[in-house]
Amino acid sequence: MKYYSDEFKNNIVKLYHNENRSKKSLANEYGVHPTTISHWIKRAKLVELLDGGVTSVEAFKQLQKENQQLKEENEILKAAAVLLGRH
């Protein structure tokens, strides 16, 4: 599997959006499969947050994952506090 830097991926996505380049032309020029470019474009889409800010879909998913992990850790700590009589 070939590795592409985040900078390279972002540049391809920018070319796609800013210069209205097709996935196929970018794929041919840079030697990347069009499906791979489609994945990069999808991940780079922005999500509007409740506070008015924006973030990428990928970053949003990571935040959701971290939030879930923190909730689980919090529940464990609550259960431990009850067992130790510190509620």
PDB file with SEQRES, HELIX, SHEET and CRYST1 records, atoms N, CA, C and O in Angstrom:
SEQRES   1 A   87  MET LYS TYR TYR SER ASP GLU PHE LYS ASN ASN ILE VAL          
SEQRES   2 A   87  LYS LEU TYR HIS ASN GLU ASN ARG SER LYS LYS SER LEU          
SEQRES   3 A   87  ALA ASN GLU TYR GLY VAL HIS PRO THR THR ILE SER HIS          
SEQRES   4 A   87  TRP ILE LYS ARG ALA LYS LEU VAL GLU LEU LEU ASP GLY          
SEQRES   5 A   87  GLY VAL THR SER VAL GLU ALA PHE LYS GLN LEU GLN LYS          
SEQRES   6 A   87  GLU ASN GLN GLN LEU LYS GLU GLU ASN GLU ILE LEU LYS          
SEQRES   7 A   87  ALA ALA ALA VAL LEU LEU GLY ARG HIS                          
HELIX    1 AA1 ASP A    6  ASN A   18  1                                  13    
HELIX    2 AA2 LYS A   23  TYR A   30  1                                   8    
HELIX    3 AA3 PRO A   34  ALA A   44  1                                  11    
HELIX    4 AA4 VAL A   57  LEU A   83  1                                  27    
SHEET    1 AA1 2 LEU A  46  GLU A  48  0                                        
SHEET    2 AA1 2 VAL A  54  SER A  56 -1                                        
CRYST1    1.000    1.000    1.000  90.00  90.00  90.00 P 1           1          
ATOM      1  N   MET A   1       0.835  -1.174   0.000  1.00  0.00           N  
ATOM      2  CA  MET A   1       0.000   0.000   0.000  1.00  0.00           C  
ATOM      3  C   MET A   1       0.886   1.245   0.000  1.00  0.00           C  
ATOM      4  O   MET A   1       1.829   1.346   0.785  1.00  0.00           O  
ATOM      5  N   LYS A   2       0.582   2.161  -0.861  1.00  0.00           N  
ATOM      6  CA  LYS A   2       1.365   3.384  -0.986  1.00  0.00           C  
ATOM      7  C   LYS A   2       0.887   4.406   0.032  1.00  0.00           C  
ATOM      8  O   LYS A   2      -0.314   4.544   0.263  1.00  0.00           O  
ATOM      9  N   TYR A   3       1.824   5.122   0.640  1.00  0.00           N  
ATOM     10  CA  TYR A   3       1.501   6.143   1.627  1.00  0.00           C  
ATOM     11  C   TYR A   3       1.607   7.526   0.989  1.00  0.00           C  
ATOM     12  O   TYR A   3       2.576   7.824   0.291  1.00  0.00           O  
ATOM     13  N   TYR A   4       0.613   8.359   1.233  1.00  0.00           N  
ATOM     14  CA  TYR A   4       0.620   9.734   0.768  1.00  0.00           C  
ATOM     15  C   TYR A   4       0.545  10.656   1.978  1.00  0.00           C  
ATOM     16  O   TYR A   4      -0.228  10.414   2.905  1.00  0.00           O  
ATOM     17  N   SER A   5       1.347  11.707   1.966  1.00  0.00           N  
ATOM     18  CA  SER A   5       1.339  12.650   3.087  1.00  0.00           C  
ATOM     19  C   SER A   5       0.023  13.421   3.118  1.00  0.00           C  
ATOM     20  O   SER A   5      -0.676  13.524   2.110  1.00  0.00           O  
ATOM     21  N   ASP A   6      -0.298  13.956   4.284  1.00  0.00           N  
ATOM     22  CA  ASP A   6      -1.502  14.765   4.418  1.00  0.00           C  
ATOM     23  C   ASP A   6      -1.420  15.993   3.514  1.00  0.00           C  
ATOM     24  O   ASP A   6      -2.420  16.415   2.933  1.00  0.00           O  
ATOM     25  N   GLU A   7      -0.231  16.554   3.403  1.00  0.00           N  
ATOM     26  CA  GLU A   7      -0.046  17.729   2.547  1.00  0.00           C  
ATOM     27  C   GLU A   7      -0.367  17.393   1.086  1.00  0.00           C  
ATOM     28  O   GLU A   7      -1.028  18.170   0.397  1.00  0.00           O  
ATOM     29  N   PHE A   8       0.101  16.240   0.624  1.00  0.00           N  
ATOM     30  CA  PHE A   8      -0.168  15.805  -0.747  1.00  0.00           C  
ATOM     31  C   PHE A   8      -1.676  15.618  -0.947  1.00  0.00           C  
ATOM     32  O   PHE A   8      -2.235  16.087  -1.938  1.00  0.00           O  
ATOM     33  N   LYS A   9      -2.322  14.940  -0.017  1.00  0.00           N  
ATOM     34  CA  LYS A   9      -3.763  14.704  -0.109  1.00  0.00           C  
ATOM     35  C   LYS A   9      -4.526  16.029  -0.158  1.00  0.00           C  
ATOM     36  O   LYS A   9      -5.424  16.215  -0.980  1.00  0.00           O  
ATOM     37  N   ASN A  10      -4.151  16.944   0.736  1.00  0.00           N  
ATOM     38  CA  ASN A  10      -4.826  18.240   0.783  1.00  0.00           C  
ATOM     39  C   ASN A  10      -4.630  19.018  -0.511  1.00  0.00           C  
ATOM     40  O   ASN A  10      -5.548  19.696  -0.975  1.00  0.00           O  
ATOM     41  N   ASN A  11      -3.449  18.925  -1.091  1.00  0.00           N  
ATOM     42  CA  ASN A  11      -3.187  19.614  -2.355  1.00  0.00           C  
ATOM     43  C   ASN A  11      -4.060  19.057  -3.478  1.00  0.00           C  
ATOM     44  O   ASN A  11      -4.580  19.814  -4.297  1.00  0.00           O  
ATOM     45  N   ILE A  12      -4.218  17.753  -3.513  1.00  0.00           N  
ATOM     46  CA  ILE A  12      -5.066  17.131  -4.539  1.00  0.00           C  
ATOM     47  C   ILE A  12      -6.515  17.584  -4.358  1.00  0.00           C  
ATOM     48  O   ILE A  12      -7.187  17.912  -5.336  1.00  0.00           O  
ATOM     49  N   VAL A  13      -6.993  17.603  -3.126  1.00  0.00           N  
ATOM     50  CA  VAL A  13      -8.368  18.031  -2.848  1.00  0.00           C  
ATOM     51  C   VAL A  13      -8.552  19.499  -3.245  1.00  0.00           C  
ATOM     52  O   VAL A  13      -9.584  19.865  -3.808  1.00  0.00           O  
ATOM     53  N   LYS A  14      -7.559  20.332  -2.955  1.00  0.00           N  
ATOM     54  CA  LYS A  14      -7.643  21.745  -3.326  1.00  0.00           C  
ATOM     55  C   LYS A  14      -7.694  21.907  -4.846  1.00  0.00           C  
ATOM     56  O   LYS A  14      -8.469  22.711  -5.363  1.00  0.00           O  
ATOM     57  N   LEU A  15      -6.872  21.146  -5.550  1.00  0.00           N  
ATOM     58  CA  LEU A  15      -6.901  21.202  -7.009  1.00  0.00           C  
ATOM     59  C   LEU A  15      -8.275  20.797  -7.527  1.00  0.00           C  
ATOM     60  O   LEU A  15      -8.795  21.410  -8.458  1.00  0.00           O  
ATOM     61  N   TYR A  16      -8.853  19.781  -6.935  1.00  0.00           N  
ATOM     62  CA  TYR A  16     -10.174  19.307  -7.338  1.00  0.00           C  
ATOM     63  C   TYR A  16     -11.225  20.416  -7.166  1.00  0.00           C  
ATOM     64  O   TYR A  16     -12.032  20.663  -8.061  1.00  0.00           O  
ATOM     65  N   HIS A  17     -11.199  21.071  -6.008  1.00  0.00           N  
ATOM     66  CA  HIS A  17     -12.206  22.085  -5.711  1.00  0.00           C  
ATOM     67  C   HIS A  17     -11.907  23.435  -6.371  1.00  0.00           C  
ATOM     68  O   HIS A  17     -12.773  24.023  -7.018  1.00  0.00           O  
ATOM     69  N   ASN A  18     -10.685  23.913  -6.202  1.00  0.00           N  
ATOM     70  CA  ASN A  18     -10.363  25.273  -6.630  1.00  0.00           C  
ATOM     71  C   ASN A  18     -10.162  25.425  -8.129  1.00  0.00           C  
ATOM     72  O   ASN A  18     -10.444  26.482  -8.692  1.00  0.00           O  
ATOM     73  N   GLU A  19      -9.677  24.376  -8.772  1.00  0.00           N  
ATOM     74  CA  GLU A  19      -9.420  24.466 -10.210  1.00  0.00           C  
ATOM     75  C   GLU A  19     -10.397  23.621 -11.024  1.00  0.00           C  
ATOM     76  O   GLU A  19     -10.238  23.444 -12.231  1.00  0.00           O  
ATOM     77  N   ASN A  20     -11.413  23.104 -10.328  1.00  0.00           N  
ATOM     78  CA  ASN A  20     -12.434  22.278 -10.985  1.00  0.00           C  
ATOM     79  C   ASN A  20     -11.827  21.159 -11.828  1.00  0.00           C  
ATOM     80  O   ASN A  20     -12.294  20.867 -12.929  1.00  0.00           O  
ATOM     81  N   ARG A  21     -10.795  20.549 -11.296  1.00  0.00           N  
ATOM     82  CA  ARG A  21     -10.148  19.439 -11.991  1.00  0.00           C  
ATOM     83  C   ARG A  21     -10.950  18.172 -11.751  1.00  0.00           C  
ATOM     84  O   ARG A  21     -11.541  18.003 -10.685  1.00  0.00           O  
ATOM     85  N   SER A  22     -10.975  17.295 -12.719  1.00  0.00           N  
ATOM     86  CA  SER A  22     -11.673  16.025 -12.553  1.00  0.00           C  
ATOM     87  C   SER A  22     -10.791  15.054 -11.771  1.00  0.00           C  
ATOM     88  O   SER A  22      -9.566  15.176 -11.745  1.00  0.00           O  
ATOM     89  N   LYS A  23     -11.445  14.101 -11.144  1.00  0.00           N  
ATOM     90  CA  LYS A  23     -10.704  13.070 -10.408  1.00  0.00           C  
ATOM     91  C   LYS A  23      -9.813  12.287 -11.357  1.00  0.00           C  
ATOM     92  O   LYS A  23      -8.688  11.920 -11.018  1.00  0.00           O  
ATOM     93  N   LYS A  24     -10.334  12.039 -12.548  1.00  0.00           N  
ATOM     94  CA  LYS A  24      -9.584  11.254 -13.531  1.00  0.00           C  
ATOM     95  C   LYS A  24      -8.324  11.994 -13.978  1.00  0.00           C  
ATOM     96  O   LYS A  24      -7.260  11.386 -14.093  1.00  0.00           O  
ATOM     97  N   SER A  25      -8.434  13.303 -14.233  1.00  0.00           N  
ATOM     98  CA  SER A  25      -7.249  14.044 -14.673  1.00  0.00           C  
ATOM     99  C   SER A  25      -6.206  14.123 -13.566  1.00  0.00           C  
ATOM    100  O   SER A  25      -5.007  14.017 -13.825  1.00  0.00           O  
ATOM    101  N   LEU A  26      -6.664  14.310 -12.333  1.00  0.00           N  
ATOM    102  CA  LEU A  26      -5.741  14.332 -11.193  1.00  0.00           C  
ATOM    103  C   LEU A  26      -5.084  12.968 -11.010  1.00  0.00           C  
ATOM    104  O   LEU A  26      -3.887  12.876 -10.735  1.00  0.00           O  
ATOM    105  N   ALA A  27      -5.873  11.918 -11.163  1.00  0.00           N  
ATOM    106  CA  ALA A  27      -5.356  10.557 -11.024  1.00  0.00           C  
ATOM    107  C   ALA A  27      -4.267  10.288 -12.059  1.00  0.00           C  
ATOM    108  O   ALA A  27      -3.218   9.729 -11.738  1.00  0.00           O  
ATOM    109  N   ASN A  28      -4.520  10.686 -13.284  1.00  0.00           N  
ATOM    110  CA  ASN A  28      -3.538  10.472 -14.345  1.00  0.00           C  
ATOM    111  C   ASN A  28      -2.269  11.283 -14.114  1.00  0.00           C  
ATOM    112  O   ASN A  28      -1.163  10.784 -14.323  1.00  0.00           O  
ATOM    113  N   GLU A  29      -2.426  12.524 -13.686  1.00  0.00           N  
ATOM    114  CA  GLU A  29      -1.270  13.403 -13.499  1.00  0.00           C  
ATOM    115  C   GLU A  29      -0.412  13.002 -12.303  1.00  0.00           C  
ATOM    116  O   GLU A  29       0.815  13.081 -12.360  1.00  0.00           O  
ATOM    117  N   TYR A  30      -1.058  12.573 -11.225  1.00  0.00           N  
ATOM    118  CA  TYR A  30      -0.313  12.307  -9.983  1.00  0.00           C  
ATOM    119  C   TYR A  30      -0.158  10.826  -9.653  1.00  0.00           C  
ATOM    120  O   TYR A  30       0.446  10.480  -8.638  1.00  0.00           O  
ATOM    121  N   GLY A  31      -0.694   9.953 -10.494  1.00  0.00           N  
ATOM    122  CA  GLY A  31      -0.512   8.523 -10.281  1.00  0.00           C  
ATOM    123  C   GLY A  31      -1.275   7.974  -9.090  1.00  0.00           C  
ATOM    124  O   GLY A  31      -0.808   7.062  -8.407  1.00  0.00           O  
ATOM    125  N   VAL A  32      -2.452   8.536  -8.844  1.00  0.00           N  
ATOM    126  CA  VAL A  32      -3.293   8.100  -7.730  1.00  0.00           C  
ATOM    127  C   VAL A  32      -4.606   7.583  -8.315  1.00  0.00           C  
ATOM    128  O   VAL A  32      -5.151   8.175  -9.247  1.00  0.00           O  
ATOM    129  N   HIS A  33      -5.094   6.509  -7.780  1.00  0.00           N  
ATOM    130  CA  HIS A  33      -6.353   5.945  -8.279  1.00  0.00           C  
ATOM    131  C   HIS A  33      -7.499   6.920  -8.017  1.00  0.00           C  
ATOM    132  O   HIS A  33      -7.554   7.519  -6.942  1.00  0.00           O  
ATOM    133  N   PRO A  34      -8.417   7.093  -8.971  1.00  0.00           N  
ATOM    134  CA  PRO A  34      -9.544   8.021  -8.778  1.00  0.00           C  
ATOM    135  C   PRO A  34     -10.387   7.721  -7.541  1.00  0.00           C  
ATOM    136  O   PRO A  34     -10.909   8.641  -6.910  1.00  0.00           O  
ATOM    137  N   THR A  35     -10.521   6.456  -7.194  1.00  0.00           N  
ATOM    138  CA  THR A  35     -11.292   6.093  -5.994  1.00  0.00           C  
ATOM    139  C   THR A  35     -10.603   6.621  -4.742  1.00  0.00           C  
ATOM    140  O   THR A  35     -11.266   7.063  -3.804  1.00  0.00           O  
ATOM    141  N   THR A  36      -9.288   6.577  -4.727  1.00  0.00           N  
ATOM    142  CA  THR A  36      -8.530   7.106  -3.591  1.00  0.00           C  
ATOM    143  C   THR A  36      -8.774   8.603  -3.462  1.00  0.00           C  
ATOM    144  O   THR A  36      -8.972   9.115  -2.361  1.00  0.00           O  
ATOM    145  N   ILE A  37      -8.760   9.296  -4.589  1.00  0.00           N  
ATOM    146  CA  ILE A  37      -9.029  10.734  -4.576  1.00  0.00           C  
ATOM    147  C   ILE A  37     -10.440  11.001  -4.067  1.00  0.00           C  
ATOM    148  O   ILE A  37     -10.661  11.950  -3.314  1.00  0.00           O  
ATOM    149  N   SER A  38     -11.390  10.173  -4.473  1.00  0.00           N  
ATOM    150  CA  SER A  38     -12.770  10.330  -3.987  1.00  0.00           C  
ATOM    151  C   SER A  38     -12.842  10.216  -2.469  1.00  0.00           C  
ATOM    152  O   SER A  38     -13.569  10.967  -1.817  1.00  0.00           O  
ATOM    153  N   HIS A  39     -12.085   9.273  -1.909  1.00  0.00           N  
ATOM    154  CA  HIS A  39     -12.057   9.104  -0.450  1.00  0.00           C  
ATOM    155  C   HIS A  39     -11.483  10.354   0.217  1.00  0.00           C  
ATOM    156  O   HIS A  39     -12.003  10.810   1.236  1.00  0.00           O  
ATOM    157  N   TRP A  40     -10.416  10.905  -0.352  1.00  0.00           N  
ATOM    158  CA  TRP A  40      -9.804  12.103   0.222  1.00  0.00           C  
ATOM    159  C   TRP A  40     -10.780  13.276   0.185  1.00  0.00           C  
ATOM    160  O   TRP A  40     -10.875  14.046   1.141  1.00  0.00           O  
ATOM    161  N   ILE A  41     -11.497  13.403  -0.915  1.00  0.00           N  
ATOM    162  CA  ILE A  41     -12.464  14.496  -1.054  1.00  0.00           C  
ATOM    163  C   ILE A  41     -13.581  14.334  -0.021  1.00  0.00           C  
ATOM    164  O   ILE A  41     -13.998  15.303   0.613  1.00  0.00           O  
ATOM    165  N   LYS A  42     -14.052  13.113   0.138  1.00  0.00           N  
ATOM    166  CA  LYS A  42     -15.124  12.848   1.105  1.00  0.00           C  
ATOM    167  C   LYS A  42     -14.666  13.176   2.526  1.00  0.00           C  
ATOM    168  O   LYS A  42     -15.407  13.791   3.294  1.00  0.00           O  
ATOM    169  N   ARG A  43     -13.453  12.768   2.872  1.00  0.00           N  
ATOM    170  CA  ARG A  43     -12.931  13.017   4.223  1.00  0.00           C  
ATOM    171  C   ARG A  43     -12.683  14.502   4.473  1.00  0.00           C  
ATOM    172  O   ARG A  43     -12.728  14.958   5.616  1.00  0.00           O  
ATOM    173  N   ALA A  44     -12.424  15.249   3.410  1.00  0.00           N  
ATOM    174  CA  ALA A  44     -12.120  16.671   3.560  1.00  0.00           C  
ATOM    175  C   ALA A  44     -13.376  17.533   3.641  1.00  0.00           C  
ATOM    176  O   ALA A  44     -13.282  18.727   3.927  1.00  0.00           O  
ATOM    177  N   LYS A  45     -14.558  16.946   3.392  1.00  0.00           N  
ATOM    178  CA  LYS A  45     -15.793  17.727   3.480  1.00  0.00           C  
ATOM    179  C   LYS A  45     -15.923  18.300   4.885  1.00  0.00           C  
ATOM    180  O   LYS A  45     -15.482  17.704   5.867  1.00  0.00           O  
ATOM    181  N   LEU A  46     -16.535  19.464   4.949  1.00  0.00           N  
ATOM    182  CA  LEU A  46     -16.650  20.148   6.220  1.00  0.00           C  
ATOM    183  C   LEU A  46     -17.998  19.887   6.871  1.00  0.00           C  
ATOM    184  O   LEU A  46     -19.012  19.697   6.199  1.00  0.00           O  
ATOM    185  N   VAL A  47     -17.980  19.882   8.196  1.00  0.00           N  
ATOM    186  CA  VAL A  47     -19.176  19.714   9.009  1.00  0.00           C  
ATOM    187  C   VAL A  47     -19.318  20.987   9.834  1.00  0.00           C  
ATOM    188  O   VAL A  47     -18.367  21.429  10.477  1.00  0.00           O  
ATOM    189  N   GLU A  48     -20.512  21.571   9.810  1.00  0.00           N  
ATOM    190  CA  GLU A  48     -20.749  22.765  10.630  1.00  0.00           C  
ATOM    191  C   GLU A  48     -21.100  22.325  12.041  1.00  0.00           C  
ATOM    192  O   GLU A  48     -21.955  21.462  12.240  1.00  0.00           O  
ATOM    193  N   LEU A  49     -20.439  22.919  13.010  1.00  0.00           N  
ATOM    194  CA  LEU A  49     -20.645  22.583  14.406  1.00  0.00           C  
ATOM    195  C   LEU A  49     -21.705  23.491  15.021  1.00  0.00           C  
ATOM    196  O   LEU A  49     -22.016  24.547  14.471  1.00  0.00           O  
ATOM    197  N   LEU A  50     -22.253  23.085  16.147  1.00  0.00           N  
ATOM    198  CA  LEU A  50     -23.304  23.857  16.810  1.00  0.00           C  
ATOM    199  C   LEU A  50     -22.846  25.257  17.198  1.00  0.00           C  
ATOM    200  O   LEU A  50     -23.654  26.185  17.231  1.00  0.00           O  
ATOM    201  N   ASP A  51     -21.564  25.418  17.489  1.00  0.00           N  
ATOM    202  CA  ASP A  51     -21.052  26.737  17.885  1.00  0.00           C  
ATOM    203  C   ASP A  51     -20.737  27.628  16.687  1.00  0.00           C  
ATOM    204  O   ASP A  51     -20.211  28.729  16.852  1.00  0.00           O  
ATOM    205  N   GLY A  52     -21.058  27.154  15.475  1.00  0.00           N  
ATOM    206  CA  GLY A  52     -20.820  27.938  14.272  1.00  0.00           C  
ATOM    207  C   GLY A  52     -19.489  27.643  13.604  1.00  0.00           C  
ATOM    208  O   GLY A  52     -19.246  28.096  12.485  1.00  0.00           O  
ATOM    209  N   GLY A  53     -18.632  26.897  14.268  1.00  0.00           N  
ATOM    210  CA  GLY A  53     -17.347  26.532  13.684  1.00  0.00           C  
ATOM    211  C   GLY A  53     -17.521  25.413  12.668  1.00  0.00           C  
ATOM    212  O   GLY A  53     -18.611  24.864  12.508  1.00  0.00           O  
ATOM    213  N   VAL A  54     -16.442  25.088  11.993  1.00  0.00           N  
ATOM    214  CA  VAL A  54     -16.457  23.988  11.039  1.00  0.00           C  
ATOM    215  C   VAL A  54     -15.248  23.089  11.267  1.00  0.00           C  
ATOM    216  O   VAL A  54     -14.212  23.528  11.766  1.00  0.00           O  
ATOM    217  N   THR A  55     -15.399  21.835  10.896  1.00  0.00           N  
ATOM    218  CA  THR A  55     -14.310  20.875  10.973  1.00  0.00           C  
ATOM    219  C   THR A  55     -14.517  19.856   9.863  1.00  0.00           C  
ATOM    220  O   THR A  55     -15.596  19.781   9.275  1.00  0.00           O  
ATOM    221  N   SER A  56     -13.502  19.085   9.580  1.00  0.00           N  
ATOM    222  CA  SER A  56     -13.632  18.072   8.539  1.00  0.00           C  
ATOM    223  C   SER A  56     -14.415  16.880   9.063  1.00  0.00           C  
ATOM    224  O   SER A  56     -14.499  16.665  10.272  1.00  0.00           O  
ATOM    225  N   VAL A  57     -14.984  16.110   8.153  1.00  0.00           N  
ATOM    226  CA  VAL A  57     -15.725  14.905   8.525  1.00  0.00           C  
ATOM    227  C   VAL A  57     -14.810  13.967   9.312  1.00  0.00           C  
ATOM    228  O   VAL A  57     -15.214  13.386  10.319  1.00  0.00           O  
ATOM    229  N   GLU A  58     -13.580  13.831   8.840  1.00  0.00           N  
ATOM    230  CA  GLU A  58     -12.627  12.934   9.500  1.00  0.00           C  
ATOM    231  C   GLU A  58     -12.344  13.395  10.935  1.00  0.00           C  
ATOM    232  O   GLU A  58     -12.344  12.582  11.859  1.00  0.00           O  
ATOM    233  N   ALA A  59     -12.104  14.693  11.119  1.00  0.00           N  
ATOM    234  CA  ALA A  59     -11.838  15.222  12.459  1.00  0.00           C  
ATOM    235  C   ALA A  59     -13.072  15.086  13.347  1.00  0.00           C  
ATOM    236  O   ALA A  59     -12.951  14.804  14.539  1.00  0.00           O  
ATOM    237  N   PHE A  60     -14.255  15.285  12.775  1.00  0.00           N  
ATOM    238  CA  PHE A  60     -15.493  15.151  13.527  1.00  0.00           C  
ATOM    239  C   PHE A  60     -15.678  13.716  14.014  1.00  0.00           C  
ATOM    240  O   PHE A  60     -16.059  13.489  15.163  1.00  0.00           O  
ATOM    241  N   LYS A  61     -15.410  12.754  13.143  1.00  0.00           N  
ATOM    242  CA  LYS A  61     -15.527  11.348  13.546  1.00  0.00           C  
ATOM    243  C   LYS A  61     -14.547  11.017  14.666  1.00  0.00           C  
ATOM    244  O   LYS A  61     -14.881  10.276  15.591  1.00  0.00           O  
ATOM    245  N   GLN A  62     -13.336  11.568  14.581  1.00  0.00           N  
ATOM    246  CA  GLN A  62     -12.344  11.339  15.631  1.00  0.00           C  
ATOM    247  C   GLN A  62     -12.818  11.940  16.950  1.00  0.00           C  
ATOM    248  O   GLN A  62     -12.645  11.331  18.006  1.00  0.00           O  
ATOM    249  N   LEU A  63     -13.414  13.128  16.896  1.00  0.00           N  
ATOM    250  CA  LEU A  63     -13.947  13.756  18.105  1.00  0.00           C  
ATOM    251  C   LEU A  63     -15.081  12.925  18.706  1.00  0.00           C  
ATOM    252  O   LEU A  63     -15.178  12.795  19.926  1.00  0.00           O  
ATOM    253  N   GLN A  64     -15.930  12.370  17.859  1.00  0.00           N  
ATOM    254  CA  GLN A  64     -17.013  11.509  18.351  1.00  0.00           C  
ATOM    255  C   GLN A  64     -16.441  10.274  19.043  1.00  0.00           C  
ATOM    256  O   GLN A  64     -16.927   9.862  20.096  1.00  0.00           O  
ATOM    257  N   LYS A  65     -15.418   9.697  18.450  1.00  0.00           N  
ATOM    258  CA  LYS A  65     -14.789   8.504  19.024  1.00  0.00           C  
ATOM    259  C   LYS A  65     -14.174   8.830  20.391  1.00  0.00           C  
ATOM    260  O   LYS A  65     -14.347   8.081  21.352  1.00  0.00           O  
ATOM    261  N   GLU A  66     -13.459   9.950  20.466  1.00  0.00           N  
ATOM    262  CA  GLU A  66     -12.854  10.358  21.736  1.00  0.00           C  
ATOM    263  C   GLU A  66     -13.929  10.660  22.781  1.00  0.00           C  
ATOM    264  O   GLU A  66     -13.770  10.314  23.952  1.00  0.00           O  
ATOM    265  N   ASN A  67     -15.010  11.296  22.365  1.00  0.00           N  
ATOM    266  CA  ASN A  67     -16.105  11.605  23.275  1.00  0.00           C  
ATOM    267  C   ASN A  67     -16.705  10.327  23.853  1.00  0.00           C  
ATOM    268  O   ASN A  67     -16.970  10.252  25.053  1.00  0.00           O  
ATOM    269  N   GLN A  68     -16.918   9.331  23.012  1.00  0.00           N  
ATOM    270  CA  GLN A  68     -17.468   8.060  23.477  1.00  0.00           C  
ATOM    271  C   GLN A  68     -16.525   7.388  24.471  1.00  0.00           C  
ATOM    272  O   GLN A  68     -16.964   6.838  25.482  1.00  0.00           O  
ATOM    273  N   GLN A  69     -15.230   7.437  24.176  1.00  0.00           N  
ATOM    274  CA  GLN A  69     -14.248   6.835  25.075  1.00  0.00           C  
ATOM    275  C   GLN A  69     -14.266   7.536  26.436  1.00  0.00           C  
ATOM    276  O   GLN A  69     -14.207   6.883  27.478  1.00  0.00           O  
ATOM    277  N   LEU A  70     -14.347   8.863  26.418  1.00  0.00           N  
ATOM    278  CA  LEU A  70     -14.403   9.613  27.674  1.00  0.00           C  
ATOM    279  C   LEU A  70     -15.668   9.307  28.467  1.00  0.00           C  
ATOM    280  O   LEU A  70     -15.619   9.213  29.693  1.00  0.00           O  
ATOM    281  N   LYS A  71     -16.792   9.152  27.786  1.00  0.00           N  
ATOM    282  CA  LYS A  71     -18.034   8.773  28.465  1.00  0.00           C  
ATOM    283  C   LYS A  71     -17.885   7.422  29.147  1.00  0.00           C  
ATOM    284  O   LYS A  71     -18.308   7.248  30.290  1.00  0.00           O  
ATOM    285  N   GLU A  72     -17.280   6.461  28.443  1.00  0.00           N  
ATOM    286  CA  GLU A  72     -17.090   5.128  29.010  1.00  0.00           C  
ATOM    287  C   GLU A  72     -16.167   5.185  30.223  1.00  0.00           C  
ATOM    288  O   GLU A  72     -16.426   4.535  31.236  1.00  0.00           O  
ATOM    289  N   GLU A  73     -15.091   5.963  30.118  1.00  0.00           N  
ATOM    290  CA  GLU A  73     -14.163   6.090  31.238  1.00  0.00           C  
ATOM    291  C   GLU A  73     -14.859   6.748  32.432  1.00  0.00           C  
ATOM    292  O   GLU A  73     -14.638   6.354  33.577  1.00  0.00           O  
ATOM    293  N   ASN A  74     -15.690   7.740  32.165  1.00  0.00           N  
ATOM    294  CA  ASN A  74     -16.436   8.417  33.223  1.00  0.00           C  
ATOM    295  C   ASN A  74     -17.366   7.449  33.938  1.00  0.00           C  
ATOM    296  O   ASN A  74     -17.462   7.478  35.165  1.00  0.00           O  
ATOM    297  N   GLU A  75     -18.055   6.591  33.187  1.00  0.00           N  
ATOM    298  CA  GLU A  75     -18.952   5.601  33.791  1.00  0.00           C  
ATOM    299  C   GLU A  75     -18.173   4.631  34.676  1.00  0.00           C  
ATOM    300  O   GLU A  75     -18.644   4.250  35.748  1.00  0.00           O  
ATOM    301  N   ILE A  76     -16.998   4.238  34.236  1.00  0.00           N  
ATOM    302  CA  ILE A  76     -16.157   3.339  35.041  1.00  0.00           C  
ATOM    303  C   ILE A  76     -15.781   4.015  36.357  1.00  0.00           C  
ATOM    304  O   ILE A  76     -15.843   3.397  37.420  1.00  0.00           O  
ATOM    305  N   LEU A  77     -15.389   5.292  36.278  1.00  0.00           N  
ATOM    306  CA  LEU A  77     -15.016   6.021  37.494  1.00  0.00           C  
ATOM    307  C   LEU A  77     -16.202   6.196  38.435  1.00  0.00           C  
ATOM    308  O   LEU A  77     -16.045   6.111  39.653  1.00  0.00           O  
ATOM    309  N   LYS A  78     -17.382   6.438  37.882  1.00  0.00           N  
ATOM    310  CA  LYS A  78     -18.581   6.550  38.724  1.00  0.00           C  
ATOM    311  C   LYS A  78     -18.856   5.233  39.433  1.00  0.00           C  
ATOM    312  O   LYS A  78     -19.168   5.223  40.624  1.00  0.00           O  
ATOM    313  N   ALA A  79     -18.744   4.128  38.718  1.00  0.00           N  
ATOM    314  CA  ALA A  79     -18.985   2.813  39.312  1.00  0.00           C  
ATOM    315  C   ALA A  79     -17.962   2.524  40.396  1.00  0.00           C  
ATOM    316  O   ALA A  79     -18.300   1.971  41.443  1.00  0.00           O  
ATOM    317  N   ALA A  80     -16.712   2.897  40.149  1.00  0.00           N  
ATOM    318  CA  ALA A  80     -15.664   2.667  41.163  1.00  0.00           C  
ATOM    319  C   ALA A  80     -15.930   3.495  42.398  1.00  0.00           C  
ATOM    320  O   ALA A  80     -15.710   3.028  43.516  1.00  0.00           O  
ATOM    321  N   ALA A  81     -16.405   4.730  42.216  1.00  0.00           N  
ATOM    322  CA  ALA A  81     -16.704   5.585  43.368  1.00  0.00           C  
ATOM    323  C   ALA A  81     -17.818   5.009  44.214  1.00  0.00           C  
ATOM    324  O   ALA A  81     -17.769   5.091  45.441  1.00  0.00           O  
ATOM    325  N   VAL A  82     -18.823   4.428  43.579  1.00  0.00           N  
ATOM    326  CA  VAL A  82     -19.925   3.798  44.309  1.00  0.00           C  
ATOM    327  C   VAL A  82     -19.401   2.587  45.093  1.00  0.00           C  
ATOM    328  O   VAL A  82     -19.737   2.398  46.262  1.00  0.00           O  
ATOM    329  N   LEU A  83     -18.586   1.786  44.439  1.00  0.00           N  
ATOM    330  CA  LEU A  83     -18.028   0.603  45.120  1.00  0.00           C  
ATOM    331  C   LEU A  83     -17.136   0.975  46.277  1.00  0.00           C  
ATOM    332  O   LEU A  83     -17.055   0.236  47.258  1.00  0.00           O  
ATOM    333  N   LEU A  84     -16.459   2.113  46.183  1.00  0.00           N  
ATOM    334  CA  LEU A  84     -15.582   2.544  47.253  1.00  0.00           C  
ATOM    335  C   LEU A  84     -16.303   3.409  48.301  1.00  0.00           C  
ATOM    336  O   LEU A  84     -15.702   3.863  49.275  1.00  0.00           O  
ATOM    337  N   GLY A  85     -17.594   3.619  48.075  1.00  0.00           N  
ATOM    338  CA  GLY A  85     -18.400   4.392  49.022  1.00  0.00           C  
ATOM    339  C   GLY A  85     -18.157   5.879  48.955  1.00  0.00           C  
ATOM    340  O   GLY A  85     -18.349   6.589  49.942  1.00  0.00           O  
ATOM    341  N   ARG A  86     -17.732   6.362  47.786  1.00  0.00           N  
ATOM    342  CA  ARG A  86     -17.438   7.801  47.636  1.00  0.00           C  
ATOM    343  C   ARG A  86     -18.363   8.410  46.591  1.00  0.00           C  
ATOM    344  O   ARG A  86     -17.888   8.972  45.604  1.00  0.00           O  
ATOM    345  N   HIS A  87     -19.614   8.316  46.780  1.00  0.00           N  
ATOM    346  CA  HIS A  87     -20.557   8.884  45.829  1.00  0.00           C  
ATOM    347  C   HIS A  87     -21.115  10.111  46.417  1.00  0.00           C  
ATOM    348  O   HIS A  87     -21.943  10.773  45.792  1.00  0.00           O  
TER     349      HIS A  87                                                      
END                                                                             
